[in-house]
Each structure stands twice: as C-alpha cells, then as structure tokens.
Amino acid sequence: MNGNGFQSVIDTSDVFFSAIRDTLVMTLVSLVFAGVIGLALGLVLYATRPGNLLGNRAVYTVVNVLVNIVRPIPFVIFLAAIAPLSRVAVQTTIGVPAVTFAISLAASFAVSRIVEQNLLAVDPGVVEAARASGAHPVSILLTVLIPEGVGPLILGYTFIFVGIVDMTAQGALIGGGGLGEYAIVYGSQRYDWWIVYVSVAAIVVIVQLGQFIGNRLARATLRR
C-alpha cells in the first residue's frame, strides 16, 4: 500500500469532492432522462402487446426486439458503439456529457422492461373496470395503471439508480470523470490503494442513500 497512507486522499481532496459532484450529476441527470424515456417505451410495450389496450403486434415486435438487442450489450462496449451518435447529440465522445448521454440511452431500455413488467402485474380487473366505464386507453395508462403500479415502479427505478452509479464508474474509460476516474487515475495507476478504497466507500454511501430514499418512497406509496 502507498506509504503516504490517508494523506494522499487529503492532498487530493479537491479532486475527490469534484469527482463526487460529477458522479452525482451523471447519475441524477441520467436517471431523469432514462426514467422519462424508459417510461414512454415501457408504456408502448405494455399498451401495444397483443390483446392489450392498444394491441399492435407490429409495433410491439419492433420495440420489443430493439429492447432485447440493446439491453444485453455490456456498457463498456455500448460506450464505444454509440460514439458517433454521442458526437452528434452532445458534440463530444469523451467526458461527463458523453457518459451521461450514453448512460441515459442504455438505462432507458432497462427502465422500459421494468415498467412493462410492473404494469403487467397490475390487477387486470382494475383495467377492465376502467375500460368498461368508457375511459380512453391513454387515460387508463396515465390515470389508472401508473398510479396503481407506482410503488413497484419506484423500487424498479431505485434498482436502476444503483446500476447507473455503476455505469458512471465505467465511464472513466472515456475520461468521464467521477469517482471511477478518480479511483483509476489517482488510485490504481499510482498504486495508491487508499484512494481506491475511499472511492469505493463513497460509491457505497451514494448507493445506500439512493436505496434508502427509494425504499422509503415506495413504502410510503404502498401504504396509501
């Protein structure tokens, strides 16, 4: 272990806190964009499933295949694969903007499947009652299904939050900043394991806080 011990962490404290900020920015911005895009895709998957509110086999098949293709791609490879798209969208293929864009896109497909699965778990009787009352399919999606499934959806989004934090660390491979880059550049590349361990501890704290908040929100929603 590096002879400087914890002093090395103190000496790079400015970089450390900047890394925490970058990790939080990438995580929260990506979660918002992935949450919105993934929710829309999930609603399409649910609604267009044959026999559902807006059953359309062609649309469902296209979206379903797209989600199945993108979801299994390792994020490191995904970063490289969408570099041309990142250049168009955020005018760069490196740094926080590029990583945030890539995470937002990758996480959207994971969110879409979580949304679809949670909506499918909603009591079909609730949907049938809404259809029998003459409610429009879009209205049923927005005012019946989402409110009914909001508790499990919050838990699903919490799960995605944890995955996004993991992806921010992998973004260090393209100079994405954050705790991943701090751990690699100032830690492992210099054989300074104190910095690596402090980075890991910071990530664990962020994940635990996110998990705690998500669980509390879901519990409060489910009790209503």
CORDATA-V370878 format. One record per residue. N is the residue number from 1. PSI is psi in degrees with one decimal (none if undefined). NEAR is the number of other ideal C-beta (glycine too) atoms within 12 Angstrom. D_LAST is the distance of its C-alpha to the last C-alpha in Angstrom with 2 decimals. Layout:
n->N psi->PSI near->NEAR d_last->D_LAST
n->N psi->PSI near->NEAR d_last->D_LAST
This chain:
n->1 psi->145.6 near->15 d_last->51.87
n->2 psi->135.4 near->22 d_last->52.91
n->3 psi->-21.3 near->12 d_last->55.06
n->4 psi->-15.9 near->19 d_last->53.37
n->5 psi->-143.4 near->16 d_last->50.30
n->6 psi->-15.0 near->20 d_last->47.33
n->7 psi->-33.8 near->15 d_last->49.64
n->8 psi->-33.8 near->27 d_last->49.23
n->9 psi->-41.7 near->29 d_last->45.51
n->10 psi->-41.2 near->16 d_last->46.41
n->11 psi->-27.9 near->18 d_last->49.09
n->12 psi->25.7 near->26 d_last->46.70
n->13 psi->-36.3 near->19 d_last->43.79
n->14 psi->-43.4 near->14 d_last->43.87
n->15 psi->-38.9 near->26 d_last->43.57
n->16 psi->-49.2 near->32 d_last->40.84
n->17 psi->-31.8 near->19 d_last->38.57
n->18 psi->-37.4 near->20 d_last->39.44
n->19 psi->-40.8 near->38 d_last->38.44
n->20 psi->-44.6 near->31 d_last->35.03
n->21 psi->-46.3 near->22 d_last->34.58
n->22 psi->-40.7 near->35 d_last->35.70
n->23 psi->-44.5 near->43 d_last->33.36
n->24 psi->-40.7 near->30 d_last->30.33
n->25 psi->-49.9 near->28 d_last->31.54
n->26 psi->-41.7 near->43 d_last->32.13
n->27 psi->-50.1 near->42 d_last->28.82
n->28 psi->-41.4 near->26 d_last->26.59
n->29 psi->-44.5 near->26 d_last->28.69
n->30 psi->-39.7 near->44 d_last->28.82
n->31 psi->-39.5 near->37 d_last->25.08
n->32 psi->-51.6 near->24 d_last->24.56
n->33 psi->-44.9 near->28 d_last->27.33
n->34 psi->-35.5 near->38 d_last->26.58
n->35 psi->-42.8 near->32 d_last->22.90
n->36 psi->-49.1 near->21 d_last->23.92
n->37 psi->-43.0 near->28 d_last->26.89
n->38 psi->-37.0 near->41 d_last->25.24
n->39 psi->-43.8 near->35 d_last->22.33
n->40 psi->-45.6 near->24 d_last->25.05
n->41 psi->-40.2 near->35 d_last->27.08
n->42 psi->-39.1 near->39 d_last->24.23
n->43 psi->-39.3 near->35 d_last->23.45
n->44 psi->-44.8 near->34 d_last->27.19
n->45 psi->-44.1 near->39 d_last->27.42
n->46 psi->-49.8 near->41 d_last->24.70
n->47 psi->-35.3 near->33 d_last->25.90
n->48 psi->-3.8 near->26 d_last->29.61
n->49 psi->133.4 near->24 d_last->29.49
n->50 psi->127.2 near->17 d_last->31.96
n->51 psi->-8.2 near->15 d_last->30.43
n->52 psi->-168.5 near->28 d_last->27.25
n->53 psi->-45.1 near->31 d_last->26.45
n->54 psi->43.9 near->23 d_last->29.31
n->55 psi->121.3 near->18 d_last->31.24
n->56 psi->100.5 near->21 d_last->34.13
n->57 psi->-39.5 near->15 d_last->35.83
n->58 psi->-49.2 near->13 d_last->37.92
n->59 psi->-44.6 near->22 d_last->35.16
n->60 psi->-43.6 near->27 d_last->32.93
n->61 psi->-44.5 near->18 d_last->35.93
n->62 psi->-50.2 near->17 d_last->36.90
n->63 psi->-41.5 near->31 d_last->33.50
n->64 psi->-43.6 near->27 d_last->32.89
n->65 psi->-41.1 near->15 d_last->36.36
n->66 psi->-45.4 near->21 d_last->35.93
n->67 psi->-42.2 near->30 d_last->32.76
n->68 psi->-28.1 near->19 d_last->34.55
n->69 psi->-44.2 near->14 d_last->37.56
n->70 psi->-40.1 near->28 d_last->35.97
n->71 psi->-41.3 near->27 d_last->33.33
n->72 psi->-8.1 near->14 d_last->35.94
n->73 psi->123.2 near->22 d_last->38.18
n->74 psi->139.9 near->16 d_last->38.40
n->75 psi->-34.1 near->35 d_last->37.34
n->76 psi->-42.7 near->22 d_last->40.78
n->77 psi->-37.6 near->16 d_last->42.45
n->78 psi->-40.3 near->33 d_last->39.92
n->79 psi->-45.1 near->33 d_last->40.86
n->80 psi->-38.2 near->21 d_last->44.48
n->81 psi->-34.1 near->19 d_last->43.93
n->82 psi->14.5 near->27 d_last->42.20
n->83 psi->-45.5 near->22 d_last->44.58
n->84 psi->-37.8 near->15 d_last->46.30
n->85 psi->-38.0 near->21 d_last->43.01
n->86 psi->-39.6 near->31 d_last->41.98
n->87 psi->-37.4 near->17 d_last->45.33
n->88 psi->-43.4 near->13 d_last->44.68
n->89 psi->-44.3 near->19 d_last->41.09
n->90 psi->11.8 near->25 d_last->41.41
n->91 psi->20.1 near->13 d_last->45.22
n->92 psi->158.5 near->22 d_last->45.32
n->93 psi->7.1 near->26 d_last->44.91
n->94 psi->166.4 near->25 d_last->44.48
n->95 psi->-178.7 near->27 d_last->42.43
n->96 psi->-44.9 near->33 d_last->38.87
n->97 psi->-43.4 near->27 d_last->38.67
n->98 psi->-41.7 near->34 d_last->39.87
n->99 psi->-42.9 near->45 d_last->37.59
n->100 psi->-42.1 near->39 d_last->34.52
n->101 psi->-45.9 near->37 d_last->35.52
n->102 psi->-42.9 near->46 d_last->36.10
n->103 psi->-44.1 near->50 d_last->32.82
n->104 psi->-43.2 near->38 d_last->30.90
n->105 psi->-47.9 near->35 d_last->32.77
n->106 psi->-44.1 near->41 d_last->32.60
n->107 psi->-26.3 near->45 d_last->28.90
n->108 psi->-39.7 near->37 d_last->28.13
n->109 psi->-33.9 near->35 d_last->29.38
n->110 psi->-41.8 near->40 d_last->27.37
n->111 psi->-40.5 near->42 d_last->24.15
n->112 psi->-39.6 near->37 d_last->25.15
n->113 psi->-37.7 near->31 d_last->25.36
n->114 psi->-42.9 near->36 d_last->22.01
n->115 psi->-47.5 near->41 d_last->20.42
n->116 psi->-47.2 near->38 d_last->22.51
n->117 psi->-39.3 near->24 d_last->21.68
n->118 psi->-34.5 near->31 d_last->17.90
n->119 psi->-35.3 near->38 d_last->18.22
n->120 psi->-23.6 near->24 d_last->20.62
n->121 psi->-10.3 near->21 d_last->18.14
n->122 psi->140.8 near->30 d_last->15.83
n->123 psi->116.7 near->15 d_last->16.61
n->124 psi->-26.9 near->19 d_last->19.87
n->125 psi->-32.9 near->12 d_last->19.34
n->126 psi->-41.6 near->22 d_last->16.68
n->127 psi->-43.7 near->30 d_last->19.32
n->128 psi->-37.3 near->16 d_last->22.09
n->129 psi->-39.8 near->16 d_last->20.50
n->130 psi->-38.8 near->26 d_last->20.22
n->131 psi->-38.9 near->21 d_last->23.79
n->132 psi->-27.9 near->12 d_last->25.07
n->133 psi->-1.8 near->14 d_last->23.92
n->134 psi->12.0 near->10 d_last->26.09
n->135 psi->141.4 near->20 d_last->23.61
n->136 psi->143.9 near->16 d_last->25.42
n->137 psi->-42.1 near->24 d_last->24.78
n->138 psi->-39.0 near->17 d_last->24.00
n->139 psi->-38.0 near->19 d_last->21.51
n->140 psi->-41.6 near->31 d_last->19.82
n->141 psi->-45.1 near->33 d_last->19.74
n->142 psi->-33.1 near->22 d_last->18.29
n->143 psi->-10.4 near->18 d_last->15.95
n->144 psi->-59.4 near->30 d_last->14.90
n->145 psi->-49.6 near->36 d_last->15.54
n->146 psi->-48.7 near->29 d_last->14.46
n->147 psi->-37.1 near->20 d_last->10.95
n->148 psi->-33.8 near->28 d_last->10.67
n->149 psi->11.1 near->34 d_last->12.26
n->150 psi->-37.3 near->26 d_last->11.02
n->151 psi->-56.7 near->26 d_last->9.82
n->152 psi->-33.2 near->29 d_last->13.25
n->153 psi->-39.7 near->36 d_last->14.94
n->154 psi->-41.8 near->29 d_last->14.19
n->155 psi->-38.5 near->28 d_last->15.70
n->156 psi->-41.8 near->35 d_last->18.49
n->157 psi->-33.1 near->39 d_last->19.22
n->158 psi->-40.9 near->32 d_last->19.39
n->159 psi->-42.6 near->28 d_last->21.93
n->160 psi->-38.2 near->42 d_last->23.83
n->161 psi->-45.7 near->40 d_last->23.91
n->162 psi->-43.3 near->30 d_last->25.80
n->163 psi->-36.6 near->32 d_last->28.13
n->164 psi->-40.7 near->45 d_last->28.85
n->165 psi->-41.7 near->40 d_last->29.91
n->166 psi->-41.0 near->33 d_last->32.26
n->167 psi->-33.1 near->40 d_last->33.66
n->168 psi->-35.5 near->49 d_last->34.41
n->169 psi->-38.8 near->38 d_last->36.65
n->170 psi->-24.1 near->32 d_last->38.46
n->171 psi->-13.5 near->45 d_last->39.04
n->172 psi->-23.3 near->36 d_last->41.64
n->173 psi->-21.8 near->29 d_last->44.01
n->174 psi->33.5 near->33 d_last->44.40
n->175 psi->37.4 near->22 d_last->44.40
n->176 psi->-1.6 near->40 d_last->40.71
n->177 psi->-163.2 near->35 d_last->40.60
n->178 psi->-175.2 near->44 d_last->37.76
n->179 psi->-28.3 near->44 d_last->37.76
n->180 psi->-46.4 near->39 d_last->39.18
n->181 psi->-39.4 near->35 d_last->42.26
n->182 psi->-44.3 near->43 d_last->42.62
n->183 psi->-36.6 near->36 d_last->42.61
n->184 psi->-52.3 near->27 d_last->45.17
n->185 psi->-46.9 near->25 d_last->47.50
n->186 psi->-15.3 near->32 d_last->47.61
n->187 psi->-83.7 near->33 d_last->46.82
n->188 psi->-37.0 near->21 d_last->47.99
n->189 psi->-21.0 near->16 d_last->50.76
n->190 psi->7.7 near->21 d_last->52.22
n->191 psi->35.5 near->16 d_last->51.58
n->192 psi->91.3 near->28 d_last->49.52
n->193 psi->-18.1 near->23 d_last->46.91
n->194 psi->-43.6 near->29 d_last->45.49
n->195 psi->-39.6 near->37 d_last->44.16
n->196 psi->-46.4 near->29 d_last->42.74
n->197 psi->-38.0 near->23 d_last->40.95
n->198 psi->-37.2 near->31 d_last->39.59
n->199 psi->-44.0 near->37 d_last->38.31
n->200 psi->-43.5 near->23 d_last->36.59
n->201 psi->-41.3 near->20 d_last->35.06
n->202 psi->-41.3 near->33 d_last->33.77
n->203 psi->-41.4 near->33 d_last->32.19
n->204 psi->-42.0 near->19 d_last->30.55
n->205 psi->-45.0 near->19 d_last->29.10
n->206 psi->-45.8 near->33 d_last->27.75
n->207 psi->-43.7 near->29 d_last->26.17
n->208 psi->-39.4 near->18 d_last->24.65
n->209 psi->-44.3 near->22 d_last->23.18
n->210 psi->-42.0 near->31 d_last->21.71
n->211 psi->-41.7 near->24 d_last->20.33
n->212 psi->-47.2 near->17 d_last->18.86
n->213 psi->-44.8 near->22 d_last->17.15
n->214 psi->-44.0 near->27 d_last->15.87
n->215 psi->-40.4 near->22 d_last->14.56
n->216 psi->-42.7 near->18 d_last->12.80
n->217 psi->-44.2 near->24 d_last->11.17
n->218 psi->-41.8 near->25 d_last->10.23
n->219 psi->-42.3 near->17 d_last->8.93
n->220 psi->-37.3 near->14 d_last->6.76
n->221 psi->-43.3 near->22 d_last->5.52
n->222 psi->-23.3 near->17 d_last->5.51
n->223 psi->-15.8 near->9 d_last->3.79
n->224 psi->none near->11 d_last->0.00
